[in-house]
Amino acid sequence: MDIQTEPAGILSIRVVAMPADTNASGDIFGGWLVSHMDLAGVCESTRRSRCRTVTVAINSLNFIKPVSVGDIVGCYTELLKVGRTSMQFKIECWTQSLKHQQLSKVAEGDFVYVAIDENGKPQPVDR
């Protein structure tokens, strides 16, 4: 198995994990990480379709390592497939510790977004 040493896709968002984002164990809450992954995906799906988009599925999501307070979290998106109204993205989260400066992959998922019109109805991605 090859070990991935750098992110796939483009950097879509970057944020610092803060103490208010922790779970009862002191690590960053998984839901916080998922919400940032989804934000990265909606940014890129909106940019690609040039309209509003909504999340319709998270087909897979794997947490690889815990995220610590103070880590810089980068969410990287890679467009995998464009359907008539939908787009599928691989989204990876990587952290960088201020102490070590080394990137570490902490999560990855497969997210699907649908382009919608002003009435909230699906519309073609490519119009």
N, C-alpha and C positions, 0 to 999 in steps of 0.2 A: 504494500500500500504506500503510495506517495504521500509525503507530508507537504501540505501546502504552506509555502513560506511567505506569500504575499496575497493580498486580496484580489478577487476576481471582480470585474466590473468597475464602475465609477463611484467615487466618493459622493454620496448624496447628502448626508448630514453628518455633523460631528457635534458631540456634546460631552460635558464633564459629568460623571456620576457623583452625586452629592449625598450627604448623610440622610437627607429626607427621603431618599429613594431606596432605602434598605428594607430587608425583611427582618424577621425576628432573629435570624442567625447572624445578622450584620453584613450579609452580602447584598448586592443590588437585587431588588425584587425582579423576578422574571417577567412579570407583566409590564414593568417599566421598559425593559429591553424590547419586548414585543411591540409596544406602542411606538418606540422609536424606529423599529424596523418597518412598521406599517407607514409611518410618516415618510420615511425614505421612499418607500414604494409608491405612495400616492403622489409624491413630488415628481418622480420620474414618469409615472403613468400619465399624469396630467400634462407634463411637458411633451411627452410623445404624442398624445392624442389631441392636444390643444383644446381640452375641455375638462369639465368636472369628471372625476372618476370615483368609484366606490370599491371598497374591498369586498369581494364575494367569496373568497376562499383562502384558507391557509392550508395547503395540501400536505405540507410537512414542516416540522419545526424541531430542530435539535439544539439543545443547550450543551455546549462542549466543556466550558470552564466557567467558574463563577467570576463575576465582575466585582471589583473592589471600589470602595469610595476613593475618589480622586483620579480614577482611570479616565482617560480620554477615550470615548467610544465613537468609532466611525462606522457608519452603515453604508455598505457598498451594494449597488444594484447592478444586475446584469439582465437585460431583456432576453428571455429565452424563446418566446413565441408570441406572435400577434395573430389573433383570430379576427372575426368580423367586428365584434364589439368588445372583445376581451384581450388582455395582455397578461402574460405570465412572466414573473420575475424571480430570479434567484437573488436572495438578499442575505448578505453576510455581515456579521458584526465582528469587528476587530477592536481590541483595546491596546492602548499604549500607556504604560506606567510612566509617570514623570521621573521615577528613579532609574528605570532600566531602558527606556526609549525603544524597547523591542516590541514589535507588533505581535499580537497573539489572537488567534481566532477563537471567539467565545460562543458564537451561535450562527446558525444558518437556517434558512427556510425557503419554501416555495410559495409565493403569494400570487393571487390572481385578482386583477382589477377589471372593472367594466366601465367603459366610457358612457356617460349619460348626458341627456340634453337638459334644457332648462325646466322640463317637467318631470325630471327624474327617471325618464325612460331610456333604455339602452339605445345607443346610436353607434354607427360605424366608427371605428378608430380612425380609419383613413377616409376622409370625406372630401 
